[in-house]
Amino acid sequence: MEKGAKAVEELIEKWKVKARSSIKQGEKRKKLKLIWLELTGCSGNIISLLNGIDPELEELLMNHIDLCYNNSLMTAEGEAAMAQLFASAEEEFILAVEGAVAMQDQRYNIIGRYQGKPISAQEAIQYFGQRASSIIAVGTCATYGGISASRPNPSGSVSVAKALQTMRQDIVQLLGCPCHPDWFIGTLAHFMLYGQAPVLDSENRPILFYGITIHDNCERRSFFENRIFAERLGEQTCMIALGCRGPITKTDCPTRQWNSYLNWPVGANTPCIGCAHPTFPDGTAPFVQYAQRARGMEKRGQHNWPSKKK
């Protein structure tokens, strides 16, 4: 196992060296143009991107991409910012979108005013979505509606894919609330290196990041196999009885981790809430449950636990 892990680390390091070399060789070419729209959401994904360290956002912006528009980071504001947004769409660009798309009433989400007219999230995604060379939906709100579309959903929010279902079927889906900076940067790097999206699964998620469940690589998997379940928060065993959604959620959180690769929810003694699952949050709630309720769910067959050892 140690030799295998070391081989994987060496392979990844070689890939990083090759990737950086390839990107440096292409520095004389025009940088990839990126428009980042923030629609019906909390802006958590662009904040998450600020925490990227391999590479850091500064290196990404200075050397690899031309971030033409993002209302949280750009210095321009008002009509000047919107004019820059629409002007950027006249050349080839990749569109990154975070947040769901409010469809019930366009006044729920106005991203700005252009030439005296308010521009809604729905109008923005349809205008820029049909002009982008590629689209990356960033975060669970953009990919499946997420919290923005949770019950009772008064704004009628839907995913980017649903809002563009008659125009595009090639949207790359990066789930997570928020999306890990590596998941976005890695996807973008693949576009820069190869001119296309990485290998995707049936739901258009990059297999590189969403190939297996959290449960498969969980550091507490052995406790699950031996049916040693925590009954209260703080107990350092399997937390499926407390509502952990690792068995149904596909990401590489256990191996990649968060906050500069320092920790992740289970490592911090809290159950996975399934924020990268398509049904989040309605389908993965309650985020914490306790043993008495969990045992009742087991009797009703609502948990896929291994049978008791004889």
C-alpha positions as CSV (number, residue, x, y, z in Angstrom):
1,M,0.0,0.0,0.0
2,E,2.8,2.4,0.9
3,K,4.6,1.7,-2.4
4,G,1.4,2.2,-4.3
5,A,0.7,5.5,-2.5
6,K,4.2,6.7,-3.2
7,A,3.9,5.8,-6.9
8,V,0.7,7.8,-7.1
9,E,2.3,10.8,-5.4
10,E,5.3,10.6,-7.9
11,L,2.9,10.4,-10.8
12,I,0.9,13.4,-9.7
13,E,4.1,15.4,-9.1
14,K,5.3,14.5,-12.7
15,W,1.9,15.6,-14.0
16,K,2.2,18.9,-12.2
17,V,5.7,19.5,-13.6
18,K,4.6,18.7,-17.1
19,A,1.4,20.8,-16.8
20,R,3.4,23.8,-15.5
21,S,5.9,23.4,-18.3
22,S,3.2,23.2,-20.9
23,I,1.5,26.2,-19.6
24,K,4.8,28.2,-19.5
25,Q,5.5,27.3,-23.1
26,G,2.1,28.7,-24.0
27,E,2.5,32.0,-22.1
28,K,3.1,33.9,-25.4
29,R,-0.4,32.8,-26.6
30,K,-3.4,34.8,-25.5
31,K,-4.6,33.8,-22.0
32,L,-7.8,31.9,-21.7
33,K,-10.7,34.3,-21.2
34,L,-13.0,33.5,-18.3
35,I,-16.3,35.1,-17.4
36,W,-17.6,34.2,-13.9
37,L,-21.2,35.0,-13.2
38,E,-22.6,35.0,-9.7
39,L,-26.4,34.3,-9.9
40,T,-28.9,33.1,-7.2
41,G,-26.5,32.0,-4.5
42,C,-24.2,33.2,-1.7
43,S,-20.9,33.8,-3.6
44,G,-19.3,31.0,-1.5
45,N,-17.6,29.4,-4.5
46,I,-15.6,32.5,-5.6
47,I,-14.6,32.9,-1.9
48,S,-13.5,29.2,-1.9
49,L,-11.4,29.9,-5.0
50,L,-9.6,32.6,-3.1
51,N,-8.3,29.8,-0.8
52,G,-6.6,27.9,-3.7
53,I,-2.9,27.3,-3.2
54,D,-1.8,25.0,-6.0
55,P,-1.7,27.4,-7.8
56,E,-2.7,30.4,-5.9
57,L,-5.3,32.7,-7.4
58,E,-2.6,35.4,-8.0
59,E,-0.6,33.0,-10.2
60,L,-3.7,31.9,-12.0
61,L,-4.8,35.5,-12.8
62,M,-1.3,36.8,-13.7
63,N,-0.1,33.9,-15.8
64,H,-2.9,31.7,-17.0
65,I,-6.3,33.3,-17.4
66,D,-7.9,36.6,-18.2
67,L,-10.7,37.0,-15.7
68,C,-12.9,39.4,-17.7
69,Y,-15.7,39.6,-15.2
70,N,-16.5,38.7,-11.6
71,N,-18.6,41.2,-9.6
72,S,-16.9,40.2,-6.3
73,L,-13.3,40.7,-7.5
74,M,-13.3,43.3,-10.2
75,T,-12.7,47.0,-9.4
76,A,-15.2,48.3,-11.9
77,E,-18.8,48.6,-10.7
78,G,-22.3,49.6,-12.0
79,E,-22.7,50.3,-15.7
80,A,-18.9,50.2,-16.2
81,A,-18.7,46.6,-15.0
82,M,-21.7,45.5,-17.0
83,A,-20.2,47.1,-20.1
84,Q,-17.0,45.1,-19.6
85,L,-19.1,42.0,-19.2
86,F,-20.9,42.3,-22.5
87,A,-17.8,43.5,-24.3
88,S,-16.0,40.4,-23.1
89,A,-18.6,38.1,-24.7
90,E,-17.6,39.4,-28.2
91,E,-14.5,37.1,-28.1
92,E,-14.1,33.4,-27.3
93,F,-14.5,32.7,-23.6
94,I,-15.3,30.0,-21.0
95,L,-18.2,30.7,-18.7
96,A,-18.1,29.8,-15.0
97,V,-21.5,30.1,-13.2
98,E,-22.2,29.9,-9.5
99,G,-25.6,30.1,-8.0
100,A,-28.9,28.7,-9.3
101,V,-31.1,30.6,-11.9
102,A,-34.3,32.2,-10.5
103,M,-37.1,31.6,-13.0
104,Q,-40.3,32.5,-11.0
105,D,-39.8,36.2,-11.1
106,Q,-36.9,37.9,-12.8
107,R,-36.8,40.5,-10.0
108,Y,-35.5,37.9,-7.6
109,N,-32.0,38.2,-9.0
110,I,-30.8,41.2,-10.9
111,I,-27.1,41.0,-11.6
112,G,-26.8,44.6,-12.8
113,R,-28.1,47.3,-15.2
114,Y,-26.9,47.6,-18.8
115,Q,-27.8,50.5,-21.0
116,G,-30.5,51.5,-18.4
117,K,-32.1,48.0,-18.4
118,P,-31.9,45.6,-15.4
119,I,-30.4,42.2,-16.3
120,S,-31.8,39.2,-14.5
121,A,-30.1,35.9,-13.8
122,Q,-32.3,34.2,-16.3
123,E,-31.4,36.7,-19.1
124,A,-27.7,36.6,-18.2
125,I,-27.4,32.8,-18.4
126,Q,-29.3,32.6,-21.7
127,Y,-27.3,35.4,-23.3
128,F,-23.8,34.3,-22.2
129,G,-24.6,30.6,-22.1
130,Q,-25.3,30.3,-25.8
131,R,-22.2,32.3,-26.6
132,A,-19.6,30.6,-24.4
133,S,-17.2,28.0,-25.9
134,S,-17.6,25.9,-22.7
135,I,-19.6,26.2,-19.5
136,I,-18.6,25.2,-16.0
137,A,-21.3,25.1,-13.4
138,V,-19.6,25.7,-10.0
139,G,-21.2,24.6,-6.8
140,T,-24.3,22.6,-5.9
141,C,-26.7,25.5,-6.5
142,A,-25.4,25.9,-10.1
143,T,-25.4,22.2,-10.8
144,Y,-28.6,21.0,-9.2
145,G,-30.3,24.0,-7.6
146,G,-28.9,23.4,-4.1
147,I,-30.0,25.6,-1.2
148,S,-31.3,28.2,-3.6
149,A,-33.9,25.7,-5.0
150,S,-34.7,24.0,-1.7
151,R,-38.3,23.8,-0.4
152,P,-40.4,25.8,-0.8
153,N,-38.3,27.5,-3.5
154,P,-40.3,30.8,-3.9
155,S,-37.9,32.1,-6.5
156,G,-38.4,29.0,-8.8
157,S,-34.7,28.5,-8.9
158,V,-33.3,25.8,-11.2
159,S,-29.9,24.5,-12.1
160,V,-27.8,26.1,-15.0
161,A,-28.3,22.9,-17.0
162,K,-32.1,23.1,-16.7
163,A,-32.1,26.8,-17.5
164,L,-30.1,26.0,-20.7
165,Q,-31.6,22.6,-21.5
166,T,-32.8,23.7,-25.0
167,M,-29.4,25.2,-25.8
168,R,-26.6,23.2,-24.2
169,Q,-26.0,19.7,-22.9
170,D,-22.2,20.0,-22.5
171,I,-22.1,21.8,-19.1
172,V,-19.3,20.6,-16.8
173,Q,-20.8,20.0,-13.3
174,L,-18.7,20.8,-10.3
175,L,-20.8,20.0,-7.2
176,G,-20.0,21.1,-3.7
177,C,-21.2,23.7,-1.2
178,P,-18.8,25.2,-1.9
179,C,-16.8,23.7,-4.7
180,H,-13.2,22.9,-3.6
181,P,-10.7,25.3,-5.4
182,D,-8.8,22.4,-6.8
183,W,-11.9,21.0,-8.5
184,F,-12.4,24.2,-10.4
185,I,-8.7,25.0,-11.1
186,G,-8.0,21.4,-12.1
187,T,-10.9,21.4,-14.6
188,L,-9.8,24.8,-15.9
189,A,-6.2,23.5,-16.3
190,H,-7.5,20.6,-18.4
191,F,-9.2,23.1,-20.8
192,M,-5.9,25.1,-21.0
193,L,-3.8,22.1,-21.6
194,Y,-6.0,20.0,-23.9
195,G,-8.7,22.4,-25.1
196,Q,-11.5,20.2,-23.7
197,A,-13.1,19.1,-20.5
198,P,-11.6,16.2,-18.5
199,V,-13.3,12.8,-18.6
200,L,-16.8,13.1,-17.2
201,D,-19.3,10.6,-15.7
202,S,-22.9,10.2,-16.7
203,E,-23.8,13.4,-14.8
204,N,-21.0,15.5,-16.4
205,R,-18.9,15.5,-13.3
206,P,-15.1,15.1,-13.7
207,I,-14.2,11.5,-12.7
208,L,-10.9,12.8,-11.5
209,F,-12.6,14.5,-8.5
210,Y,-16.0,12.8,-8.3
211,G,-15.1,9.2,-9.2
212,I,-15.7,7.4,-5.9
213,T,-17.7,8.0,-2.8
214,I,-16.4,9.6,0.3
215,H,-17.2,6.4,2.2
216,D,-14.8,4.4,0.0
217,N,-11.8,6.4,1.1
218,C,-13.0,7.4,4.6
219,E,-10.4,7.2,7.3
220,R,-13.1,5.6,9.5
221,R,-14.2,2.9,7.0
222,S,-12.8,0.1,9.2
223,F,-15.2,1.1,12.0
224,F,-18.1,0.8,9.5
225,E,-17.1,-2.6,8.5
226,N,-17.0,-3.7,12.1
227,R,-20.2,-2.0,12.9
228,I,-18.7,0.3,15.5
229,F,-21.0,3.4,15.2
230,A,-20.7,6.7,17.1
231,E,-23.8,7.5,19.1
232,R,-23.0,11.1,19.8
233,L,-20.8,13.8,18.2
234,G,-17.2,13.6,19.3
235,E,-16.9,9.8,19.3
236,Q,-14.1,9.0,16.8
237,T,-15.8,6.0,15.1
238,C,-18.1,5.7,12.1
239,M,-20.7,8.5,12.1
240,I,-23.3,6.9,9.7
241,A,-25.7,6.6,12.7
242,L,-25.3,10.3,13.2
243,G,-26.4,11.0,9.7
244,C,-23.1,10.9,7.7
245,R,-23.9,11.1,4.0
246,G,-20.4,9.9,2.9
247,P,-21.8,6.6,1.5
248,I,-23.9,8.4,-1.1
249,T,-21.7,11.4,-1.9
250,K,-18.9,11.3,-4.5
251,T,-15.9,13.5,-3.9
252,D,-12.2,13.1,-3.0
253,C,-12.6,15.1,0.3
254,P,-10.9,12.4,2.5
255,T,-7.7,12.4,0.4
256,R,-7.6,16.0,-0.8
257,Q,-9.0,17.7,2.3
258,W,-9.7,21.4,2.8
259,N,-8.2,24.6,4.1
260,S,-4.8,24.2,2.4
261,Y,-5.1,20.4,2.6
262,L,-5.2,20.4,6.5
263,N,-8.6,18.8,7.4
264,W,-12.1,17.8,6.3
265,P,-15.4,17.4,8.1
266,V,-15.0,13.8,9.3
267,G,-11.5,14.6,10.4
268,A,-13.0,17.4,12.5
269,N,-15.5,15.0,14.1
270,T,-18.6,16.1,12.2
271,P,-20.6,14.0,9.7
272,C,-20.5,14.6,6.0
273,I,-23.7,16.5,5.1
274,G,-23.6,15.4,1.5
275,C,-23.1,19.0,0.1
276,A,-21.9,17.5,-3.2
277,H,-24.8,15.2,-3.6
278,P,-27.4,16.1,-6.3
279,T,-30.3,16.1,-3.8
280,F,-28.6,18.5,-1.3
281,P,-30.0,19.9,1.0
282,D,-33.6,18.6,1.0
283,G,-32.5,15.0,0.2
284,T,-29.6,14.8,2.6
285,A,-31.3,16.5,5.7
286,P,-31.3,16.1,8.6
287,F,-27.6,16.8,8.7
288,V,-27.3,15.3,12.2
289,Q,-29.4,12.5,13.7
290,Y,-29.0,10.4,16.8
291,A,-28.8,6.7,17.5
292,Q,-32.4,6.1,18.6
293,R,-33.7,7.5,15.3
294,A,-30.9,5.8,13.3
295,R,-31.8,2.4,14.8
296,G,-35.4,2.9,13.7
297,M,-34.2,3.7,10.2
298,E,-32.1,0.5,10.2
299,K,-35.2,-1.6,11.1
300,R,-37.1,0.0,8.3
301,G,-34.3,-0.8,5.9
302,Q,-33.4,2.8,5.2
303,H,-29.7,2.3,5.9
304,N,-27.5,0.2,3.8
305,W,-25.4,-1.2,6.7
306,P,-23.6,-4.5,6.6
307,S,-25.3,-7.3,8.5
308,K,-24.2,-8.1,12.0
309,K,-21.3,-10.5,12.3
310,K,-22.1,-13.8,13.8
